[in-house]
Amino acid sequence: MPGRPGDGIVGGRREGSQDVATTYEFQVDGWLTERAREAFCDMSIEELPDGARMYGDVTDESHLLGIIAQFRSLGLIVVSAHRVATGPRSTTI
């Protein structure tokens, strides 16, 4: 939750603290093209019968919005996107 002016908290983190990446899980509809795989080469990808599940570290809200914009620019439909408590459950394919 964003802080109030003067309380030393910016964007949910105390001023001066380093950004800590949070692992997100993204599920997309349909198969990933080679171009999409290259665009998300830093993510773990798990193929599903009806799409793909991808895991990656997100450093802040701007980074998250950039990832979602990248999905959109590649024509991928995001079925779900959420934070996960632990790292990826599969390896990069």
Secondary structure by P-SEA (a helix, b strand, c coil): ccccccccccccccccccbbbbbbbbbbcccccaaaaaaaccbbbbbccccbbbbbbbccaaaaaaaaaaaaaacccccbbbbbccccccccc
